[in-house]
Amino acid sequence: MVDEIFEPADMDWRGLGVIPASGLAIRKKYEEFDAEKKWWKNRVENDFAWKVSMEEIKKRGYNLDIKNPKDQIQEEFESSEKILNRISKSNKVVDGLLLKIKEILN
C-alpha cells in the first residue's frame, strides 16, 4: 500500500543538503490529499507558527530552538536547592503540627 501511494523522492536534510531518493513523496495520483503542500501554500502566522528571518537564524548561530514570541507566559524555574529548602520548611511545619496533635491525643 505504501508503494501505491508514495514514491521515492529527493529530500533536503538539514545540515546534509539534498540526498537523492532518501525520502517519500505522494504520487501525482494522490497529490490532492497532500496536507503538507496545502498547508505550505497557505500557511499563516498564528499562536503556534511564526516567521523567523534568515538574519535572525544566522545571528543565533543557526540554533533553531527559538521560543514562541507570542507566548506571554514565561516560566521561571526554581533551583533544586530552593525547592528542597521549601520542602524542608514545610516538613518542619507538618512535624510541629503532628507533635501538637499527639500532645492533644495523649
Contact map, one row per residue, 1 for C-alpha under 8 A:
1111100000000000000000000000000000000000000000000000000000000000000000000000000000000000000000000000000000
1111110000000000000000000000000000000000000000000000000000000000000000000000000000000000000000000000000000
1111111000000000000000000000000000000000000000000000000000000000000000000000000000000000000000000000000000
1111111000000000000000000010000000000000000000000000000000000000000000000000000000000000000000000000000000
1111111000000000000000000110110000000000000000000000000000000000000000000000000000000000000000000000000000
0111111100000000000000011110000000000000000000000000000000000000000000000000000000000000000000000000000000
0011111110000000000000011110000000000000000000000000000000000000000000000000000000000000000000000000000000
0000011111000000000011111000000000000000000000000000000000000000000000000000000000000000000000000000000000
0000001111100000000111111000000000000000000000000000000000000000000000000000000000000000000000000000000000
0000000111110000011111110000000000000000000000000000000000000000000000000000000000000000000000000000000000
0000000011111000011111100000000000000000000000000000000000000000000000000000000000000000000000000000000000
0000000001111101111000000000000000000000000000000000000000000000000000000000000000000000000000000000000000
0000000000111111111000000000000000000000000000000000000000000000000000000000000000000000000000000000000000
0000000000011111100000000000000000000000000000000000000000000000000000000000000000000000000000000000000000
0000000000001111100000000000000000000000000000000000000000000000000000000000000000000000000000000000000000
0000000000011111111000000000000000000000000000000000000000000000000000000000000000000000000000000000000000
0000000000011111111000000000000000000000000000000000000000000000000000000000000000000000000000000000000000
0000000001111001111100000000000000000000000000000000000000000000000000000000000000000000000000000000000000
0000000001111001111111000000000000000000000000000000000000000000000000000000000000000000000000000000000000
0000000011100000011111000000000000000000000000000000000000000000000000000000000000000000000000000000000000
0000000111100000001111110000000000000000000000000000000000000000000000000000000000000000000000000000000000
0000000111100000001111110000000000000000000000000000000000000000000000000000000000000000000000000000000000
0000000111100000000011111000000000000000000000000000000000000000000000000000000000000000000000000000000000
0000011111000000000011111100000000000000000000000000000000000000000000000000000000000000000000000000000000
0000011110000000000000111110000000000000000000000000000000000000000000000000000000000000000000000000000000
0000111000000000000000011111011001000000000000000000000000000000000000000000000000000000000000000000000000
0001111000000000000000001111111000000000000000000000000000000000000000000000000000000000000000000000000000
0000000000000000000000000111111000000000000000000000000000000000000000000000000000000000000000000000000000
0000100000000000000000000011111100000000000000000000000000000000000000000000000000000000000000000000000000
0000100000000000000000000111111111000000000000000000000000000000000000000000000000000000000000000000000000
0000000000000000000000000111111111000000000000000000000000000000000000000000000000000000000000000000000000
0000000000000000000000000000111111000000000000000000000000000000000000000000000000000000000000000000000000
0000000000000000000000000000011111100000000000000000000000000000000000000000000000000000000000000000000000
0000000000000000000000000100011111111100000000000000000000000000000000000000000000000000000000000000000000
0000000000000000000000000000000011111110000000000000000000000000000000000000000000000000000000000000000000
0000000000000000000000000000000001111111000000000000000000000000000000000000000000000000000000000000000000
0000000000000000000000000000000001111111100000000000000000000000000000000000000000000000000000000000000000
0000000000000000000000000000000001111111110000000000000000000000000000000000000000000000000000000000000000
0000000000000000000000000000000000111111111000000000000000000000000000000000000000000000000000000000000000
0000000000000000000000000000000000011111111000000000000000000000000000000000000000000000000000000000000000
0000000000000000000000000000000000001111111000000000000000000000000000000000000000000000000000000000000000
0000000000000000000000000000000000000111111100000000000000000000000000000000000000000000000000000000000000
0000000000000000000000000000000000000011111110000000000000000000000000000000000000000000000000000000000000
0000000000000000000000000000000000000000011111001100000000000000000000000000000000000000000000000000000000
0000000000000000000000000000000000000000001111111110000000000000000000000000000000000000000000000000000000
0000000000000000000000000000000000000000000111111100000000000000000000000000000000000000000000000000000000
0000000000000000000000000000000000000000000011111100000000000000000101100000000000000000000000000000000000
0000000000000000000000000000000000000000000011111100000000000000000100000000000000000000000000000000000000
0000000000000000000000000000000000000000000111111110000000000000000000000000000000000000000000000000000000
0000000000000000000000000000000000000000000111111111000000000000000110000000000000000000000000000000000000
0000000000000000000000000000000000000000000010001111100000000000000000000000000000000000000000000000000000
0000000000000000000000000000000000000000000000000111110110000000000000000000000000000000000000000000000000
0000000000000000000000000000000000000000000000000011111110000000000000000000000000000000000000000000000000
0000000000000000000000000000000000000000000000000001111111000000000000000000000000000000000000000000000000
0000000000000000000000000000000000000000000000000000111111100000000000000000000000000000000000000000000000
0000000000000000000000000000000000000000000000000001111111110000000000000000000000000000000000000000000000
0000000000000000000000000000000000000000000000000001111111111111000000000000000000000000000000000000000000
0000000000000000000000000000000000000000000000000000011111111100000000000000000000000000000000000000000000
0000000000000000000000000000000000000000000000000000001111111100000000000000000000000000000000000000000000
0000000000000000000000000000000000000000000000000000000111111111000000000000000000000000000000000000000000
0000000000000000000000000000000000000000000000000000000011111110000000000000000000000000000000000000000000
0000000000000000000000000000000000000000000000000000000011111111000000000000000000000000000000000000000000
0000000000000000000000000000000000000000000000000000000010011111110000000000000000000000000000000000000000
0000000000000000000000000000000000000000000000000000000010010111110000000000000000000000000000000000000000
0000000000000000000000000000000000000000000000000000000000000011111000000000000000000000000000000000000000
0000000000000000000000000000000000000000000000000000000000000011111100000000000000000000000000000000000000
0000000000000000000000000000000000000000000000000000000000000000111110100000000000000000000000000000000000
0000000000000000000000000000000000000000000000110100000000000000011111100000000000000000000000000000000000
0000000000000000000000000000000000000000000000000100000000000000001111110000000000000000000000000000000000
0000000000000000000000000000000000000000000000100000000000000000000111110000000000000000000000000000000000
0000000000000000000000000000000000000000000000100000000000000000001111111100000000000000000000000000000000
0000000000000000000000000000000000000000000000000000000000000000000011111100000000000000000000000000000000
0000000000000000000000000000000000000000000000000000000000000000000000111110000000000000000000000000000000
0000000000000000000000000000000000000000000000000000000000000000000000111111000000000000000000000000000000
0000000000000000000000000000000000000000000000000000000000000000000000001111100000000000000000000000000000
0000000000000000000000000000000000000000000000000000000000000000000000000111110000000000000000000000000000
0000000000000000000000000000000000000000000000000000000000000000000000000011111000000000000000000000000000
0000000000000000000000000000000000000000000000000000000000000000000000000001111101100000000000000000000000
0000000000000000000000000000000000000000000000000000000000000000000000000000111111100000000000000000000000
0000000000000000000000000000000000000000000000000000000000000000000000000000011111110000000000000000000000
0000000000000000000000000000000000000000000000000000000000000000000000000000001111111000000000000000000000
0000000000000000000000000000000000000000000000000000000000000000000000000000011111111100000000000000000000
0000000000000000000000000000000000000000000000000000000000000000000000000000011111111110000000000000000000
0000000000000000000000000000000000000000000000000000000000000000000000000000000111111111000000000000000000
0000000000000000000000000000000000000000000000000000000000000000000000000000000011111111100000000000000000
0000000000000000000000000000000000000000000000000000000000000000000000000000000001111111110000000000000000
0000000000000000000000000000000000000000000000000000000000000000000000000000000000111111111000000000000000
0000000000000000000000000000000000000000000000000000000000000000000000000000000000011111111100000000000000
0000000000000000000000000000000000000000000000000000000000000000000000000000000000001111111110000000000000
0000000000000000000000000000000000000000000000000000000000000000000000000000000000000111111111000000000000
0000000000000000000000000000000000000000000000000000000000000000000000000000000000000011111111100000000000
0000000000000000000000000000000000000000000000000000000000000000000000000000000000000001111111110000000000
0000000000000000000000000000000000000000000000000000000000000000000000000000000000000000111111111000000000
0000000000000000000000000000000000000000000000000000000000000000000000000000000000000000011111111100000000
0000000000000000000000000000000000000000000000000000000000000000000000000000000000000000001111111110000000
0000000000000000000000000000000000000000000000000000000000000000000000000000000000000000000111111111000000
0000000000000000000000000000000000000000000000000000000000000000000000000000000000000000000011111111100000
0000000000000000000000000000000000000000000000000000000000000000000000000000000000000000000001111111110000
0000000000000000000000000000000000000000000000000000000000000000000000000000000000000000000000111111111000
0000000000000000000000000000000000000000000000000000000000000000000000000000000000000000000000011111111100
0000000000000000000000000000000000000000000000000000000000000000000000000000000000000000000000001111111110
0000000000000000000000000000000000000000000000000000000000000000000000000000000000000000000000000111111111
0000000000000000000000000000000000000000000000000000000000000000000000000000000000000000000000000011111111
0000000000000000000000000000000000000000000000000000000000000000000000000000000000000000000000000001111111
0000000000000000000000000000000000000000000000000000000000000000000000000000000000000000000000000000111111
0000000000000000000000000000000000000000000000000000000000000000000000000000000000000000000000000000011111
